[in-house]
Amino acid sequence: MEYSEVIKNARTNIGPYCKACNVCNGIVCKNTMPGPGAKGTGDLAVRNYAKWQEVRINMDTICEQRTVETKFELFGKTFEYPFFAGPVGAVKLHYGDKYSDQEYNDILVPACAKSGIAAFTGDGTNYQVMIEATEAISKFDGMGIPTVKPWDLGTIKEKMELVKKSGAFAVAMDIDAAGLPFLQNLNPPAGSKSVEELKEIVKMAEIPFLLKGIMTPKAALKAKEAGVQGIVVSNHGGRVLDQCPSTAEVLPAIVKAVGGEMKIFVDGGIRTGIDVFKALALGADAVLIARPFVTAVYGGQEEGVASYVQKIGAELKDTMAMCGAFSLKEIQDDMIWK
Ligand SMILES: Cc1cc2nc3c(=O)[nH]c(=O)nc-3n(C[C@H](O)[C@H](O)[C@H](O)COP(=O)(O)O)c2cc1C
């Protein structure tokens, strides 16, 4: 299935807010929440995408020709590529009635695993969202990363039990989620966590723990102090606080602060294999891509996901070859023009 066909199909069934644009750049959906947009003016999703486009590639083909290898190691598992499907929860609320979270994850999780990557799954105010996400992961040998919201410690403990039962190989927490408009003033409450509380949560997890929603070197250092195995440099696609910088803008300083000491993922507006290359050249170990995987599921189910992964993988390999990087380790910051 061609990716253009996937996008075209998605337009027929993806609900009222997402328009399944050719380029998912945050402009048309701007501030639709519910929906896939961003908070406030909605300009941060647009900025996330735009700032990757300002980073350009330094092509250099004077080198020995070798086979391009994109394999990526994470917590004892080997993946085909250094990109993953990012967590998206409550799909009915944001993308209309076509899929429940269970149906969405039952397509996404195996489709990613079959394409050699893994899916992060989302969480929601409805308790059922995490139950269904972890069930999808357990059906597929634990090949997924559930992402738990920063609820009160009692609720986190209950959700961690679901995570452990699923056999997931790692778990994440979107520590920035309290900024989501539909998560405010709720019971159970969600909100900030101190380093001490995070230490407790990391211990509760018992499996590798990633903290998602890191936007400053200071926060990255606190995450390190809490003992996490990795961070996701993310502003939640602009959905938790308007007027933050883009992730491409803050990534280099965060890499300088904690690079090499933990895994660094980044997300927000990464749309092509060329963008993946740029993120790795700026020092990320791997990336998450969230909204376009939703379009891929709505537009072609498992085949749509396979088509999107194949497209991004091919673009990444092409870019690596054109810059003389034949393995992920060979991608260097002098291969981009800033
Ligand atoms: C509709 C929607 C739901 C989301 N749900 C979650 C979630 O449950 N947990 C989470 O950590 N991030 C969630 N995110 C944020 C994404 O994982 C990601 O950080 C953000 O969209 C930026 O990546 P992108 O530009 O590739 O979409 C959601 C994003 C959208 C658009």
The ligand as a MOL file (V3000), in Angstrom:
LIG
                    3D

  0  0  0     0  0            999 V3000
M  V30 BEGIN CTAB
M  V30 COUNTS 31 33 0 0 0
M  V30 BEGIN ATOM
M  V30 1 C -4.4860 13.1510 20.4060 0
M  V30 2 C -3.1920 12.9910 21.1360 0
M  V30 3 C -3.1540 12.1930 22.2740 0
M  V30 4 C -1.9530 12.0260 22.9690 0
M  V30 5 N -1.9220 11.1970 24.0610 0
M  V30 6 C -0.7540 11.0350 24.7380 0
M  V30 7 C -0.6900 10.1620 25.8470 0
M  V30 8 O -1.6570 9.5210 26.2460 0
M  V30 9 N 0.5120 10.0480 26.5010 0
M  V30 10 C 1.6180 10.7490 26.0970 0
M  V30 11 O 2.6750 10.6270 26.6970 0
M  V30 12 N 1.5650 11.5690 25.0260 0
M  V30 13 C 0.4290 11.7260 24.3490 0
M  V30 14 N 0.4000 12.5580 23.2640 0
M  V30 15 C 1.6190 13.2990 22.8630 0
M  V30 16 C 2.4480 12.5320 21.8420 0
M  V30 17 O 2.9280 11.3250 22.3420 0
M  V30 18 C 3.6600 13.3690 21.3560 0
M  V30 19 O 4.4550 13.7160 22.4660 0
M  V30 20 C 3.2650 14.6490 20.6190 0
M  V30 21 O 2.1020 14.4710 19.8410 0
M  V30 22 C 4.4040 15.1490 19.7380 0
M  V30 23 O 4.7330 14.2670 18.7190 0
M  V30 24 P 4.1640 14.4150 17.2130 0
M  V30 25 O 4.4250 15.8380 16.7950 0
M  V30 26 O 4.9490 13.4240 16.4250 0
M  V30 27 O 2.7110 14.1230 17.2610 0
M  V30 28 C -0.7870 12.7120 22.5360 0
M  V30 29 C -0.8370 13.5010 21.3740 0
M  V30 30 C -2.0270 13.6430 20.6750 0
M  V30 31 C -2.0400 14.4750 19.4350 0
M  V30 END ATOM
M  V30 BEGIN BOND
M  V30 1 1 1 2
M  V30 2 1 2 3
M  V30 3 2 2 30
M  V30 4 2 3 4
M  V30 5 1 4 5
M  V30 6 1 4 28
M  V30 7 2 5 6
M  V30 8 1 6 7
M  V30 9 1 6 13
M  V30 10 2 7 8
M  V30 11 1 7 9
M  V30 12 1 9 10
M  V30 13 2 10 11
M  V30 14 1 10 12
M  V30 15 2 12 13
M  V30 16 1 13 14
M  V30 17 1 14 15
M  V30 18 1 14 28
M  V30 19 1 15 16
M  V30 20 1 16 17
M  V30 21 1 16 18
M  V30 22 1 18 19
M  V30 23 1 18 20
M  V30 24 1 20 21
M  V30 25 1 20 22
M  V30 26 1 22 23
M  V30 27 1 23 24
M  V30 28 2 24 25
M  V30 29 1 24 26
M  V30 30 1 24 27
M  V30 31 2 28 29
M  V30 32 1 29 30
M  V30 33 1 30 31
M  V30 END BOND
M  V30 END CTAB
M  END
